Amino acid sequence: MEERIEHTTLAEKAYEKVRSGLISARFEPGEILRIRSLAAEYGISATPVREALQRLVAENALELQPNKSFKVPVLSTARFEEVRRIRCALEPMAAELACPNITKQEMQILTSLVEQMDRSIDNLNSADYTIQNEQFHFFIYERANSPLLLDMIRDLWVQVAPFFNRLFQGSDYLRNSNYWHKHIVDALRNGDMNKVSRGISSDIETAGNELRLILEDSEKLD
């Protein structure tokens, strides 16, 4: 029984690692995930990694290929728009719920994250910016104290976040990408839930408009 518990724990660890990698845009759309490489990185055997990837396939976060390999899905424009509409409903709700729960000390953390994103922008470091962006959003959403809502938002990010890196490929988006985060921090500091909600929606829409153009161009080439 103890061995089985340990195996289950390792599979759960691998699942959380890969899922977190999808949310933080570590993996690219269309990328093939190598079981042995991930197992070596996580310091575990291949079997729990395979089980974790199979679980993500069942959740539509990965695709199982005919050769039994695991692939990060390539999102269609239609699917992206559906995800964006749902995000614009759920994420402002989470931010509104979080608004009265965020302490002064936590506001300092959010302010620090915005400052870190500014430095990443100045250095044209889109990789660090993407991670900091995820940290910023989920730091807020976690304080909604709504586990079911948080899980739903994470499921949406698993689908769309691998595309976030494309925002910075041949685009000026990075230089203006922190605008709404600063607006959100100011609104949170003032306890203005309506402005917090509008800021989250505007942030999603602004990035979404840019991504939609990129996806449409990609579909024309296919």
HELIX and SHEET records of a PDB file:
HELIX    1   1 GLU A    2  ILE A   23  1                                  22    
HELIX    2   2 ILE A   35  TYR A   42  1                                   8    
HELIX    3   3 ALA A   46  ALA A   58  1                                  13    
HELIX    4   4 THR A   77  ALA A   98  1                                  22    
HELIX    5   5 CYS A   99  ASN A  101  5                                   3    
HELIX    6   6 LYS A  104  ASP A  122  1                                  19    
HELIX    7   7 SER A  126  GLU A  142  1                                  17    
HELIX    8   8 PRO A  147  VAL A  160  1                                  14    
HELIX    9   9 ALA A  161  PHE A  168  5                                   8    
HELIX   10  10 TYR A  173  ASN A  176  1                                   4    
HELIX   11  11 TYR A  179  ARG A  189  1                                  11    
HELIX   12  12 MET A  193  LEU A  221  1                                  29    
SHEET    1   A 3 ILE A  32  LEU A  33  0                                        
SHEET    2   A 3 PHE A  70  LYS A  71 -1                                        
SHEET    3   A 3 GLU A  63  LEU A  64 -1                                        
END                                                                             
